Amino acid sequence: MSKFSELDKGNSPCFYWGKLENPYILSRCLIALSNTVQSSFNLSPFQMALLKDPIVTAGNDQIRFEGFSHCAGVYARVDILENGQVGEFIENGTTNVDFNTPLISELGKIKRGDDLTLSLGPKEVGFHREGKSMIERKVPLPTKWIKGLTTVQHYFSDSEYGLKMNRIQALGLFKTIPSGKVKTDFYLQKRAGRYTFSPVKSNAAICIGGIHRLKLLQPLIPLINELKVYAHKDMQSISFILVFDQINFVFSLSRDYWRGFSGEGAALEVLLEDVPHSLVQAFDNYAFANQEFNVTLMSIEERIEWQKIEQLATKLSALGLLGFDLERNGFFYRRLPFKLERILSLNPRLKSAEKLLSENKVNIQLKDNDRIEASVEGSGVQHFVMIKGEEQKCTCTWFSQNQGERGACKHILAVKKKAKMI
């Protein structure tokens, strides 16, 4: 896998140049995105100073700005839809830039009816207005973001549409956000015809951890057309889509405010799978050419088993080559500016599993149908792993603390990989 790099595709000095149809709403969304990436819910000021600003992608007649909070527990994305711009997509591409204070100040001055032109290239992003250009240069992509971007797509693809509300309903809902920093879970539910956030759980309620993070959205709520909510199947994340004319603002929260998407292990088992490099590259080229990856459609067109293509899609997203669009219920292609081998090097559990295998510390005791039992040698202790269908358990402390909610532990990963070799 390390031989392949999405950096090899394309060398145009410009990805896109064109006029934006709704500069006022876009400017407010970009300010909210900037506020998100400048926020932190668990990092020190020193750690915050090391992190940068949005990733920008041009492709498939859309422009996307995306980023994380400093702690990587909040993901935000601004999607300029096909009818939100009039310009030329010269080449598909992605870059990441620093949105500094002067740019945010200028964006704040944009009024309804103003004109704004956008230019995107591999090394810079430009906003052009009234004969004045504001240029932001490329900056390094933070490690936390690389890990988070390969995980959040997995949660999106496992999320389901929950509910929709109009502007009046959304304004009423956001008035029920409690003040201060909330350490307990809250639940989004409908009572007496109105939506509310409540600390009391009820049937069909959607769980939200760290609800105080939603205050980042409050400046945008009075401007929306409607608000849509998507919940992860195991309530490990919740996503809000703020719908405007020609623009969507996607906002997703990790299960707990102190735990970012970058610390999750949802994609680890996918990275453990040995998918032939030639197959990954072939499907990556397909996604690059089409700028999307629809699992069902591709299964039909290519006559390949649906589960196999789904596995490939998850693999590509775990490698940072696909994002997920909740509205379209499908993956979109975006080439994050880093080499694929960095993904593997940034996952300590994966590296630890490989080390256990190389040191021959994994002993498969039973492998029968859908059941696996094994022992794994630890530091002065033996850990026992049981895998039965979707259920998997380990006697290690890490597993007992997380109960599989943050992906598999290193012992389960090692056992699964060795079991595939037998």
C-alpha positions in Angstrom: 0.0 0.0 0.0 2.8 2.4 0.7 3.9 2.4 -3.0 0.7 4.2 -4.0 0.3 7.9 -3.3 -2.6 10.1 -4.4 -0.1 12.9 -4.6 0.9 11.6 -8.1 -2.3 12.7 -9.7 -2.4 16.0 -11.5 -0.1 19.0 -11.6 -2.3 21.9 -12.6 -1.5 25.3 -10.8 -5.2 25.9 -10.5 -8.2 23.7 -9.6 -11.0 26.2 -9.8 -11.8 29.8 -10.6 -15.3 31.3 -10.5 -18.0 33.4 -9.0 -19.9 32.4 -5.9 -23.7 32.7 -5.9 -24.3 33.2 -2.2 -21.3 35.0 -0.7 -23.1 36.3 2.4 -24.2 32.8 3.6 -20.9 31.3 2.5 -18.9 33.9 4.5 -21.0 33.2 7.6 -20.5 29.5 7.2 -16.7 29.9 6.7 -16.6 32.1 9.9 -18.4 29.3 11.8 -16.0 26.8 10.3 -13.0 28.9 11.4 -14.5 29.3 14.9 -14.8 25.5 15.0 -11.1 24.9 14.1 -10.0 27.5 16.6 -12.0 25.8 19.4 -10.8 23.1 21.8 -12.6 21.1 24.4 -9.7 19.3 25.9 -6.3 20.7 24.7 -3.9 23.1 26.3 -3.2 26.6 24.6 0.3 25.3 23.5 -1.3 22.3 21.8 -3.9 24.5 20.1 -1.2 26.7 18.7 0.2 23.8 16.7 -2.9 23.2 14.7 -4.1 24.9 11.5 -7.1 25.6 9.4 -9.4 24.2 6.7 -8.9 21.7 3.9 -10.4 22.7 0.6 -11.5 20.3 -2.2 -12.7 21.1 -5.7 -14.3 18.2 -7.6 -17.5 16.9 -9.2 -18.9 20.5 -9.6 -18.7 21.1 -5.8 -16.3 22.9 -3.5 -15.9 21.7 0.1 -14.2 23.4 3.1 -13.6 21.0 6.0 -11.9 20.9 9.3 -11.8 19.8 13.0 -11.8 21.5 16.3 -8.3 21.5 17.9 -9.3 18.5 20.0 -10.6 16.7 16.8 -13.9 16.0 18.6 -15.9 18.4 16.3 -15.9 18.0 12.5 -17.3 20.7 10.3 -17.7 21.0 6.5 -19.0 23.7 4.2 -20.3 22.3 0.9 -20.9 24.7 -2.0 -23.3 22.8 -4.2 -23.4 22.7 -8.0 -25.8 25.6 -8.2 -23.8 27.6 -5.7 -21.0 28.7 -8.1 -20.5 29.7 -11.7 -16.9 28.9 -12.7 -14.6 26.4 -14.3 -13.3 23.3 -12.6 -9.9 23.0 -14.3 -8.8 20.0 -12.3 -9.9 18.1 -9.3 -7.7 18.6 -6.3 -7.3 19.3 -2.5 -5.2 21.7 -0.5 -5.2 22.9 3.1 -4.7 26.5 4.1 -4.5 28.8 7.2 -7.5 31.1 7.5 -5.9 34.1 9.4 -7.6 36.9 11.3 -7.5 39.5 8.4 -9.4 37.1 6.1 -12.0 36.3 8.7 -12.4 40.1 9.3 -12.9 40.6 5.5 -15.4 37.8 5.3 -17.4 39.4 8.1 -17.8 42.6 6.0 -19.6 40.8 3.2 -23.2 41.9 2.9 -26.2 40.4 1.0 -25.9 41.1 -2.7 -22.1 41.5 -2.7 -20.0 39.7 -5.3 -17.2 37.3 -4.4 -14.9 35.2 -6.6 -13.0 32.2 -5.5 -9.7 30.7 -6.8 -8.3 27.3 -5.6 -4.9 25.8 -6.4 -2.6 23.2 -4.9 -0.7 25.9 -2.9 -3.2 28.6 -2.1 -6.8 29.7 -1.8 -7.9 33.2 -2.9 -11.0 35.3 -2.3 -11.4 38.2 -4.7 -13.7 41.1 -4.1 -14.0 44.7 -5.3 -10.5 44.6 -6.9 -8.9 43.3 -3.7 -7.5 39.7 -3.3 -7.1 37.8 0.0 -4.7 34.9 -0.5 -4.2 32.1 2.0 -1.2 29.8 1.6 -0.8 26.1 2.1 0.1 24.9 5.6 1.0 21.4 7.0 -1.9 19.1 7.7 -2.1 18.4 11.5 -1.5 14.8 12.5 -4.7 14.8 14.6 -6.7 15.8 11.5 -5.2 13.0 9.4 -6.3 10.4 11.9 -9.7 12.1 12.4 -10.4 12.4 8.7 -9.9 8.7 8.2 -12.3 7.9 11.0 -15.1 10.4 10.7 -16.0 9.1 7.2 -16.5 5.6 8.7 -19.0 7.0 11.3 -20.8 8.9 8.5 -21.3 5.8 6.4 -22.7 4.1 9.5 -25.1 6.9 10.3 -28.9 7.0 9.6 -31.3 9.8 8.8 -33.1 10.8 12.0 -35.3 13.9 11.6 -35.8 17.2 9.9 -37.0 20.5 11.3 -37.7 24.0 9.9 -36.0 27.3 11.0 -38.6 28.1 13.7 -38.3 24.6 15.2 -34.5 24.7 15.1 -34.5 28.1 16.9 -36.7 26.7 19.6 -34.5 23.6 19.9 -31.2 25.6 20.3 -32.8 27.7 23.1 -32.8 24.5 25.2 -29.0 24.0 25.1 -28.0 24.2 28.8 -25.5 26.9 29.8 -21.9 26.1 30.8 -19.9 23.0 30.2 -22.2 19.9 30.4 -20.6 16.6 31.5 -23.7 14.4 31.2 -25.4 13.1 28.1 -28.4 15.0 26.7 -31.1 13.7 24.3 -32.7 15.2 21.3 -36.4 14.3 21.4 -39.9 15.6 20.4 -42.4 16.5 23.1 -45.8 18.0 22.6 -45.0 18.8 18.9 -41.7 20.6 19.6 -38.1 19.5 19.6 -36.0 19.8 22.7 -32.6 18.8 24.3 -33.3 17.0 27.6 -31.1 15.2 30.2 -33.8 12.6 30.5 -33.6 9.6 28.1 -36.7 8.4 26.3 -37.6 6.0 23.5 -36.3 7.0 20.0 -34.3 9.9 21.5 -30.9 10.7 19.9 -28.0 10.8 22.4 -25.6 13.8 22.4 -22.4 13.9 24.4 -20.8 17.3 25.1 -23.9 19.2 24.0 -22.2 22.6 24.8 -20.2 22.2 21.6 -23.4 22.9 19.6 -23.1 26.5 20.7 -20.7 26.9 17.7 -23.8 26.6 15.5 -26.0 29.3 17.1 -25.0 32.2 14.8 -26.1 30.2 11.8 -29.4 28.8 13.0 -31.4 32.1 12.2 -30.2 31.9 8.6 -31.1 28.3 7.7 -33.8 26.9 5.5 -34.0 23.6 7.5 -32.0 21.4 9.8 -31.4 17.7 9.3 -30.1 15.3 11.9 -28.2 12.0 11.3 -27.3 9.6 14.2 -24.6 6.9 14.2 -26.2 3.4 14.5 -24.4 2.9 17.9 -24.7 6.6 18.9 -21.0 7.1 18.6 -21.5 10.4 16.8 -24.3 12.8 15.8 -24.3 15.0 12.7 -26.3 18.1 11.9 -26.8 19.4 8.3 -27.7 23.1 8.1 -29.4 23.6 4.8 -29.1 27.0 3.0 -29.8 28.1 -0.5 -26.9 26.5 -2.6 -24.9 25.6 0.5 -24.9 22.9 3.2 -23.0 23.1 6.5 -22.2 19.7 8.0 -21.4 19.6 11.7 -20.6 16.3 13.6 -19.8 15.6 17.2 -17.9 12.7 18.7 -19.6 10.7 21.4 -17.8 12.4 24.2 -16.4 15.9 24.2 -13.1 14.8 25.7 -12.6 12.1 23.1 -11.8 13.2 19.5 -12.5 11.3 16.3 -8.7 11.0 15.9 -8.5 8.7 19.0 -11.2 6.3 17.7 -10.3 2.9 16.3 -13.3 2.4 14.0 -11.1 2.1 10.9 -8.4 -0.1 12.4 -9.9 -3.5 11.4 -10.4 -2.2 7.8 -6.7 -1.2 7.6 -5.8 -4.7 8.9 -7.5 -6.3 5.9 -5.0 -7.3 3.1 -6.6 -5.9 0.0 -4.4 -6.3 -3.1 -2.7 -3.1 -4.0 -3.7 -3.4 -7.7 -7.4 -3.6 -6.7 -7.2 -0.5 -4.4 -5.4 1.4 -7.1 -7.9 0.4 -9.7 -10.9 1.5 -7.6 -9.1 4.7 -6.5 -8.6 5.6 -10.2 -12.3 4.9 -10.8 -13.3 7.2 -7.9 -10.8 9.8 -9.1 -12.3 9.8 -12.6 -15.9 9.9 -11.4 -15.3 12.0 -8.3 -17.6 9.7 -6.3 -17.9 6.1 -5.1 -21.4 4.7 -5.0 -21.2 1.2 -3.6 -24.6 -0.1 -4.9 -24.2 1.4 -8.4 -20.7 0.1 -8.8 -21.7 -3.3 -7.6 -24.3 -3.4 -10.4 -22.2 -1.9 -13.1 -19.1 -3.9 -12.4 -20.9 -7.1 -11.4 -18.9 -7.4 -8.2 -20.3 -8.6 -4.9 -21.7 -5.7 -2.9 -19.9 -6.6 0.3 -16.5 -6.6 -1.5 -17.0 -3.2 -2.9 -18.3 -1.9 0.5 -15.0 -3.2 2.0 -13.0 -1.4 -0.7 -14.9 1.9 -0.1 -14.3 1.6 3.6 -10.6 0.8 2.9 -10.2 3.9 0.7 -11.9 6.2 3.2 -9.7 4.8 6.0 -6.7 5.6 3.8 -7.9 9.2 3.4 -9.0 8.9 -0.2 -12.8 9.2 0.2 -15.1 11.5 2.2 -18.8 10.7 2.8 -21.8 12.8 1.9 -24.7 12.2 4.2 -27.2 13.9 1.9 -26.2 11.8 -1.1 -25.6 8.7 1.0 -22.4 8.0 -0.8 -18.6 8.6 -0.9 -17.0 11.5 -2.7 -13.3 11.6 -3.8 -10.9 13.9 -2.2 -7.1 13.5 -2.3 -5.8 14.5 1.1 -2.3 16.0 0.9 -0.3 13.3 2.6 1.2 9.9 1.6 -0.7 6.8 2.4 2.0 5.2 4.5 1.5 7.9 7.1 -1.9 6.4 8.0 -0.4 3.1 9.1 2.4 4.9 11.1 -0.2 7.0 13.0 -2.1 4.1 14.5 -0.3 2.7 17.5 -2.8 -0.1 18.1 -2.2 -1.4 14.6 1.6 -1.2 15.0 1.3 -3.0 18.4 -0.8 -5.7 16.8 1.9 -6.2 14.1 4.6 -6.4 16.8 2.7 -9.1 18.7 2.5 -11.1 15.5 6.2 -10.6 14.6 7.2 -11.7 18.2 4.9 -14.8 17.9 2.9 -13.9 20.9 -0.5 -14.9 19.5 -1.7 -18.5 20.0 -5.0 -19.5 18.2 -6.6 -22.2 20.3 -9.8 -22.6 18.4 -11.0 -21.6 15.0 -14.3 -23.1 14.0 -17.0 -21.7 11.7 -17.6 -18.2 13.1 -15.8 -18.7 16.5 -12.2 -17.9 17.4 -10.5 -18.4 20.7 -6.9 -17.3 21.4 -4.4 -16.3 24.0 -2.0 -13.4 23.6 1.1 -13.0 25.7 1.4 -9.7 27.5 3.8 -8.2 30.0 3.8 -11.0 32.7 0.1 -11.9 31.9 -1.9 -13.9 29.4 -4.8 -12.1 27.7 -7.6 -14.2 26.3 -9.6 -13.2 23.2 -12.9 -14.6 22.0 -14.5 -13.7 18.7 -17.9 -15.0 17.7 -19.5 -13.4 14.6 -19.8 -9.7 15.4 -19.1 -10.2 19.1 -15.5 -9.9 20.3 -14.0 -9.8 23.7 -10.6 -9.5 25.4 -9.5 -9.7 29.0 -7.2 -6.7 28.7 -7.7 -3.5 30.7 -8.2 -1.4 27.6 -11.1 -3.5 26.4 -12.8 -3.6 29.8 -12.7 0.2 29.9 -14.0 0.8 26.4 -16.1 -2.4 25.7 -15.3 -2.1 22.0 -16.8 1.4 21.6 -13.5 2.7 20.3 -12.6 -0.1 18.0 -10.7 -3.3 18.7 -7.8 -3.6 21.1 -4.3 -4.6 19.8 -4.9 -8.2 21.0 -8.1 -8.6 19.0 -6.5 -7.0 16.0 -3.5 -9.4 16.2 -5.8 -12.5 16.6 -8.0 -11.5 13.7 -5.0 -11.0 11.4 -3.4 -14.3 12.4 -6.7 -16.2 12.0 -6.8 -15.0 8.4 -3.4 -16.6 7.8 -4.5 -20.0 9.0 
